[in-house]
Amino acid sequence: MVGGRRVQFEMFFTLPDFSDISLRDYQETMQRPFFSLSKKKRLKPIEYVSPDKQVTVHVSANPEYGMATIWDADIMIYLASHLNELRERGENDLSPTIRLQPGDLLKRICWGVSGRAYERLIGALDRLQATTIKTNIRANSKTRETTFSWIDSYTHLVDERTQRSLGMEITLSKWFFDGVMDRRNVLAISPLYFEITSGLGKWLYRASRKHAGGNGAEGFTIGFETLHQKSGSESSLPSFKNKILELARANTLPEISLEVIGAETPRPKLKMVMRRYLEGHQELAPRNRSRLPSPARSPTSTRSPAPVNQTPKQPAEVVAQEIVDPSLTRKLVQRVISGFKVVEPQPSSDPHDLSYAAAAASTPKRRGGRAHEVLDPETYTAIKAECPGWDLDVLIKQFDAFLNSNPGEMPRNYSKRFYGFMKKHHERNKYNLPGF
């Protein structure tokens, strides 16, 4: 292979690594029904009209591929994040055609990098290209509505001699590209979003992030019927209600705290609040903690209000929640990565409580390595039994690197969070283990 073709291959092969970009979502698609919430092939169109009759969304499926799903939207989130990252790096000549390495995309959205993951990627791109959307969002005096697909085309280049992937080109629709290019239209989302397994849970996180993100401790309250319409779910309203109740009882969506108001009434409502606001309000934080599942009781058990005379917080916990400046934490982490050595303070002797996790984020010494010393004995034993074949020391370092980059995600119980991380990691990647 010679000439321009070889130059083009080399250009793709040397693309920069975008596997660690900060995640951004396009907010005009976060609160309305643009995607199927089921993994089953959906052919029934989505027809949505807002309560005030001002916004319409119509989504049509391709008979061969079906409608793009909320899991396919992971790719659109990555592409929006990719464009935002290029802009942050000072790129001025941005184009709807994005060149990337499929492996970078697959790793960032937690799909794995196996042959099966690549097949899943191709199927998702086919649905994104074949699904047709018609909406009057962003209508103006010149355009009443716009019809588009999520992507116009995609191309995967492969070395003909070695069959090695040399990169991929994905061309976004003008509607999506123009929207992402407006900084006001993109919102930061949690890296843990890709760990949400429920289709409704993924949609609910995006809707909650859009609705509640700027409302402080007051959050955002919405009726179940309106929520059902906005989701585009094919489930009946009673079934949808039960699924929302389950998500609220578990209350495990990243960043978002859910509370059902009037669950036994004919018209229940869902209150969404960003947890970072609850942590800053002592009168609300205990109620939030009481809703979270704990080893002492089932997540489905009836909750009771927290007593007024709760045990006062420990001083180190107060310091961790009220004094540590997140921006300072990030700077210190960057210094650590650059090789600075600082003596680590010890606010607690327990490496799994909140104060230790918060302080560790601002100091150079991370847990990485010696998993049997870091994790609770019961958790370590469970992971070895349920997730065999992995080097836990290596994965703990990767997990800590994620925590270093996202101080707001510091867990209250390190072992419990790492256990959840390992179960998902094993489920996604176990087929790559030798001898599996």
ABEGO torsion letter per residue (X at the ends): XBEAAAAAAAAAAABBBAAABBBBBBAAAAABBABBABABBBABBBBBBBAAGABBBBBBBBAAAEBBBAAAAAAAAAAAAAAAAAAAAGBABBBABBBBBAAAAAAAAGAEABAAAAAAAAAAAAAAAABBBBBABGBBAABABBBBBABABBBBBBBAAAGBBAEBBBBBBAAAAAAAABAAABBBBBAAAAABABAAAAAAAAAAAAAAAAAEAAEBBBBAAAAAAAAGBABBAAAAAAAAAAAAAAGABBGBBBBBBGAABABBBBBBBBAAAAAABAAAAAAAAAABBBAABBAABBBBBBBABBBBBBAAAAAAAAABBAAAAAAAAAAAAAGBBBBBBBABABAABAAAAAAAAABABBABEGAAAABBAAAAAAAAAABBGBBAAAAAAAAAAAAAABAAABBABAAAAAAAAAAAAAAAAAAABBGX
